[in-house]
């Protein structure tokens, strides 16, 4: 599921996936705010409202946010009463999100492993990578 600001039109931009040091994404600023700025942040669901996670991500300079659900389903975004942020936000299921998180962390600690990069764009008739992630997640 998603609630978000607009996804930029094609060709968009490519950004690195960064795991927040506060993996729940409830506290801003993050300890690794310099890594987050200009990139896509991934955090886990829990503790605070999803909207609060999006606000904290945007305040830290993230261009988008991926929230890893606490189970294999996708939930309706509770606690979102009005959109007070402008970055795209996507929720993925736990197994897919865990794989994204693990790959991003592995690349952070080993220079021989490529970093996880995501194209943030939308093209008429062609799903954005966020839409492709959503499709991959439902097929796992």
PAVODREN-710132 format. One record per residue: residue number from 1; residue in three letters; x, y, z of N, C-alpha, C in turn. Coordinates in Angstrom, 1 decimal, padded with zeros to 4 digits. Layout:
# PAVODREN-710132
NUM|ALA|X|Y|Z|X|Y|Z|X|Y|Z
...
END
This chain:
# PAVODREN-710132
1|UNK|000.8|-001.2|000.0|000.0|000.0|000.0|000.9|001.2|000.0
2|UNK|000.3|002.3|-000.4|001.1|003.6|-000.4|000.2|004.8|000.0
3|UNK|000.8|005.8|000.5|000.2|007.1|000.6|001.4|008.0|000.4
4|UNK|001.3|009.0|-000.3|002.5|009.7|-000.6|002.3|011.0|-001.4
5|UNK|003.4|011.7|-001.5|003.5|012.8|-002.4|003.7|012.3|-003.8
6|UNK|003.8|013.1|-004.8|004.0|012.7|-006.2|005.3|012.0|-006.4
7|UNK|005.2|011.0|-007.4|006.4|010.4|-007.9|006.8|011.1|-009.1
8|UNK|008.1|011.5|-009.2|008.5|012.4|-010.4|008.3|011.6|-011.7
9|UNK|008.1|012.4|-012.8|007.9|011.8|-014.1|009.3|011.2|-014.6
10|UNK|009.1|010.3|-015.6|010.3|009.6|-016.2|011.2|010.7|-016.8
11|UNK|012.5|010.7|-016.8|013.3|009.6|-016.3|013.5|009.6|-014.8
12|UNK|013.0|010.6|-014.1|013.1|010.5|-012.6|014.6|010.6|-012.2
13|UNK|014.9|009.9|-011.1|016.3|009.9|-010.6|016.5|008.6|-009.9
14|UNK|017.8|008.3|-009.8|018.2|007.0|-009.1|018.8|007.4|-007.8
15|UNK|018.4|006.6|-006.8|018.8|006.9|-005.4|019.2|005.6|-004.7
16|UNK|020.1|005.8|-003.8|020.6|004.6|-003.0|019.5|004.4|-001.9
17|UNK|019.4|003.1|-001.5|018.5|002.7|-000.4|019.3|002.7|000.8
18|UNK|018.9|003.4|001.9|019.6|003.6|003.1|018.7|003.2|004.3
19|UNK|019.3|002.4|005.2|018.6|001.9|006.4|018.8|003.0|007.5
20|UNK|017.8|003.4|008.1|017.9|004.4|009.2|018.5|003.8|010.4
21|UNK|019.4|004.5|011.1|020.0|004.0|012.3|018.9|003.8|013.4
22|UNK|017.8|004.6|013.3|016.6|004.4|014.1|015.7|003.6|013.2
23|UNK|015.8|002.3|013.2|015.2|001.4|012.3|013.6|001.6|012.3
24|UNK|013.1|002.1|013.4|011.6|002.3|013.4|011.3|003.6|012.8
25|UNK|012.2|004.5|012.6|012.0|005.8|011.9|011.1|006.8|012.6
26|UNK|011.1|006.7|013.9|010.2|007.6|014.6|010.9|008.9|015.1
27|UNK|012.2|008.9|015.1|012.9|010.0|015.7|013.7|010.8|014.6
28|UNK|013.5|012.0|014.5|014.3|012.9|013.6|015.0|013.9|014.5
29|UNK|016.3|014.2|014.3|017.1|013.7|013.1|017.6|012.3|013.4
30|UNK|017.9|011.6|012.3|018.5|010.3|012.4|020.0|010.5|012.7
31|UNK|020.6|009.5|013.3|022.1|009.5|013.5|022.9|009.5|012.2
32|UNK|022.3|008.9|011.1|022.9|008.8|009.8|022.3|009.7|008.8
33|UNK|021.9|010.9|009.3|021.2|011.8|008.4|021.9|012.2|007.1
34|UNK|023.3|012.3|007.2|024.1|012.6|006.1|024.0|011.5|005.0
35|UNK|023.8|010.2|005.4|023.6|009.2|004.4|022.2|009.2|003.8
36|UNK|021.2|009.6|004.6|019.8|009.6|004.2|019.5|010.7|003.2
37|UNK|020.1|011.9|003.4|019.9|013.0|002.6|020.1|012.7|001.1
38|UNK|019.0|012.9|000.3|019.1|012.7|-001.1|018.9|011.2|-001.5
39|UNK|018.6|010.4|-000.6|018.4|008.9|-000.9|017.0|008.4|-000.4
40|UNK|016.8|007.1|-000.6|015.5|006.5|-000.2|015.7|005.8|001.1
41|UNK|014.9|006.1|002.1|015.1|005.6|003.5|014.2|004.4|003.6
42|UNK|014.7|003.3|004.3|013.8|002.2|004.6|013.8|002.0|006.1
43|UNK|012.6|001.8|006.7|012.4|001.7|008.1|011.4|000.6|008.3
44|UNK|011.3|000.1|009.6|010.3|-000.9|010.0|009.0|-000.2|010.5
45|UNK|007.9|-000.9|010.4|006.7|-000.5|010.9|006.7|-000.7|012.4
46|UNK|006.0|000.2|013.2|005.9|000.0|014.6|006.1|001.3|015.4
47|UNK|005.6|001.3|016.6|005.8|002.3|017.6|005.1|003.6|017.3
48|UNK|005.4|004.3|016.2|004.7|005.6|015.9|003.9|005.5|014.7
49|UNK|003.1|006.5|014.4|002.3|006.6|013.2|003.1|006.6|012.0
50|UNK|002.6|006.0|010.9|003.2|006.0|009.6|003.5|007.4|009.1
51|UNK|002.6|008.3|009.3|002.8|009.7|008.9|003.9|010.3|009.6
52|UNK|004.1|009.9|010.9|005.3|010.5|011.6|006.6|010.0|011.0
53|UNK|006.6|008.7|010.6|007.8|008.2|009.9|008.1|009.0|008.6
54|UNK|007.1|009.3|007.9|007.3|010.0|006.6|007.8|011.4|006.9
55|UNK|007.2|012.1|007.9|007.7|013.4|008.3|009.1|013.4|008.7
56|UNK|009.5|012.4|009.6|010.9|012.3|010.0|011.8|012.0|008.9
57|UNK|011.4|011.1|007.9|012.2|010.8|006.8|012.5|012.1|005.9
58|UNK|011.4|012.8|005.7|011.5|014.0|004.9|012.4|015.1|005.6
59|UNK|012.2|015.2|006.9|013.0|016.2|007.6|014.5|015.8|007.6
60|UNK|014.8|014.5|007.4|016.2|014.1|007.3|016.7|014.1|005.9
61|UNK|015.9|014.6|005.0|016.4|014.8|003.6|016.1|013.6|002.6
62|UNK|015.4|012.6|003.1|015.0|011.5|002.2|014.1|011.9|001.1
63|UNK|014.3|011.3|-000.1|013.5|011.7|-001.3|012.3|010.7|-001.4
64|UNK|012.3|009.6|-000.6|011.2|008.7|-000.6|011.4|007.8|000.7
65|UNK|010.4|007.1|001.1|010.4|006.2|002.2|009.7|004.9|001.9
66|UNK|010.4|003.8|002.3|009.9|002.5|002.2|009.7|002.0|003.7
67|UNK|008.5|001.6|004.0|008.2|001.0|005.3|008.0|-000.5|005.2
68|UNK|008.7|-001.2|006.0|008.6|-002.7|006.1|007.6|-003.1|007.0
69|UNK|006.5|-003.8|006.5|005.4|-004.2|007.4|005.9|-005.3|008.4
70|UNK|005.2|-005.5|009.5|005.6|-006.4|010.5|005.1|-007.8|010.2
71|UNK|004.4|-008.0|009.1|004.0|-009.3|008.6|004.0|-009.4|007.1
72|UNK|003.4|-010.4|006.6|003.5|-010.6|005.1|002.4|-009.9|004.4
73|UNK|001.4|-009.3|005.1|000.4|-008.5|004.4|000.8|-007.1|004.2
74|UNK|-000.1|-006.4|003.6|000.0|-004.9|003.5|-001.2|-004.3|004.2
75|UNK|-000.9|-003.3|005.0|-001.9|-002.7|005.8|-002.4|-001.4|005.2
76|UNK|-003.6|-001.1|005.6|-004.1|000.3|005.3|-003.4|001.2|006.2
77|UNK|-003.0|002.4|005.7|-002.2|003.3|006.5|-003.1|004.0|007.6
78|UNK|-003.0|003.5|008.8|-003.7|004.1|009.9|-003.0|005.3|010.5
79|UNK|-003.8|006.2|011.0|-003.2|007.4|011.6|-002.8|008.5|010.6
80|UNK|-003.2|008.3|009.3|-002.9|009.4|008.3|-004.2|010.2|008.2
81|UNK|-004.2|011.3|008.8|-005.4|012.1|008.8|-005.3|013.2|007.7
82|UNK|-004.1|013.7|007.4|-003.9|014.6|006.3|-002.4|014.4|005.9
83|UNK|-002.1|014.7|004.7|-000.8|014.5|004.2|000.0|015.8|004.5
84|UNK|001.0|015.7|005.3|001.8|016.9|005.7|003.2|016.7|005.3
85|UNK|003.5|015.9|004.2|004.8|015.7|003.7|004.6|015.6|002.2
86|UNK|005.8|015.6|001.5|005.7|015.6|000.0|006.4|014.5|-000.6
87|UNK|007.1|013.6|000.2|007.8|012.5|-000.4|006.9|011.2|-000.7
88|UNK|007.3|010.4|-001.7|006.5|009.2|-001.9|006.8|008.2|-000.8
89|UNK|005.8|007.5|-000.4|005.9|006.5|000.7|005.3|005.2|000.2
90|UNK|005.9|004.1|000.5|005.5|002.7|000.1|005.7|001.8|001.2
91|UNK|004.7|000.9|001.4|004.8|-000.2|002.4|005.0|-001.5|001.6
92|UNK|006.0|-002.3|002.1|006.3|-003.6|001.5|006.1|-004.7|002.6
93|UNK|005.9|-005.9|002.2|005.7|-007.0|003.2|007.0|-007.3|003.9
94|UNK|007.0|-008.0|005.0|008.1|-008.2|005.8|009.2|-009.0|005.1
95|UNK|009.0|-010.0|004.4|010.0|-010.8|003.8|010.8|-010.0|002.7
96|UNK|010.0|-009.3|001.9|010.6|-008.5|000.8|011.4|-007.3|001.4
97|UNK|010.8|-006.7|002.4|011.5|-005.6|003.1|012.8|-006.0|003.8
98|UNK|012.7|-007.2|004.5|013.9|-007.7|005.1|015.0|-008.0|004.1
99|UNK|014.7|-008.5|003.0|015.7|-008.7|001.9|016.3|-007.4|001.5
100|UNK|015.5|-006.3|001.3|016.0|-005.0|000.9|016.9|-004.5|002.0
101|UNK|016.5|-004.6|003.2|017.3|-004.1|004.3|018.6|-004.8|004.4
102|UNK|018.6|-006.1|004.4|019.8|-006.9|004.5|020.8|-006.6|003.3
103|UNK|020.2|-006.4|002.1|021.1|-006.1|001.0|021.7|-004.7|001.2
104|UNK|021.0|-003.8|001.6|021.5|-002.4|001.8|022.5|-002.4|002.9
105|UNK|022.3|-003.1|004.0|023.3|-003.2|005.1|024.6|-003.9|004.7
106|UNK|024.4|-005.0|003.9|025.6|-005.8|003.4|026.5|-004.9|002.6
107|UNK|025.9|-004.1|001.7|026.7|-003.2|000.8|027.3|-002.1|001.6
108|UNK|026.7|-001.7|002.7|027.3|-000.7|003.6|028.6|-001.1|004.2
109|UNK|028.7|-002.4|004.6|029.8|-003.0|005.3|030.8|-003.7|004.4
110|UNK|030.5|-003.8|003.1|031.4|-004.6|002.2|031.5|-003.9|000.9
111|UNK|032.6|-003.2|000.6|032.7|-002.5|-000.7|032.6|-003.3|-001.9
112|UNK|032.7|-004.6|-001.8|032.6|-005.5|-003.0|031.1|-005.8|-003.4
113|UNK|030.2|-005.5|-002.5|028.8|-005.7|-002.8|028.2|-004.4|-003.3
114|UNK|027.5|-004.5|-004.4|026.9|-003.2|-005.0|025.8|-002.7|-004.1
115|UNK|025.7|-001.4|-004.0|024.6|-000.8|-003.2|023.3|-001.0|-003.9
116|UNK|022.2|-001.0|-003.1|020.9|-001.1|-003.6|020.5|000.3|-004.1
117|UNK|020.2|000.3|-005.4|019.8|001.6|-006.1|018.4|001.4|-006.6
118|UNK|017.5|002.5|-006.5|016.2|002.4|-007.0|015.9|003.7|-007.8
119|UNK|015.3|003.5|-009.0|014.9|004.6|-009.8|013.6|005.1|-009.3
120|UNK|013.5|006.3|-009.0|012.2|006.9|-008.5|011.7|007.7|-009.7
121|UNK|010.7|007.1|-010.4|010.1|007.7|-011.6|008.8|007.1|-011.9
122|UNK|008.1|007.8|-012.7|006.8|007.4|-013.2|006.7|007.7|-014.7
123|UNK|006.3|006.7|-015.5|006.2|007.0|-016.9|004.9|006.4|-017.4
124|UNK|004.1|007.2|-018.1|002.8|006.8|-018.6|002.9|005.5|-019.3
125|UNK|002.1|004.5|-018.8|002.1|003.2|-019.4|003.1|002.2|-019.0
126|UNK|004.1|002.7|-018.2|005.2|001.8|-017.7|005.2|002.1|-016.2
127|UNK|005.1|001.0|-015.4|005.1|001.2|-014.0|006.4|001.7|-013.5
128|UNK|006.4|002.6|-012.5|007.6|003.1|-011.9|008.3|001.9|-011.1
129|UNK|009.5|002.1|-010.7|010.2|001.1|-009.9|009.4|000.9|-008.6
130|UNK|008.8|001.9|-008.1|008.0|001.8|-006.8|006.8|000.8|-007.1
131|UNK|006.2|001.0|-008.3|005.1|000.2|-008.7|005.6|-001.3|-009.0
132|UNK|006.8|-001.4|-009.6|007.4|-002.7|-009.8|007.7|-003.4|-008.5
133|UNK|008.2|-002.6|-007.5|008.5|-003.2|-006.2|007.2|-003.7|-005.6
134|UNK|006.1|-002.9|-005.8|004.8|-003.3|-005.2|004.4|-004.6|-005.9
135|UNK|004.6|-004.7|-007.2|004.2|-005.9|-008.0|005.1|-007.1|-007.5
136|UNK|006.4|-006.9|-007.4|007.3|-008.0|-006.9|006.9|-008.5|-005.5
137|UNK|006.5|-007.5|-004.7|006.2|-007.9|-003.3|004.9|-008.7|-003.3
138|UNK|004.0|-008.5|-004.2|002.7|-009.3|-004.1|003.0|-010.6|-004.8
139|UNK|004.0|-010.8|-005.5|004.3|-012.1|-006.2|005.2|-013.0|-005.4
140|UNK|005.7|-012.5|-004.2|006.6|-013.3|-003.4|005.9|-014.4|-002.6
END
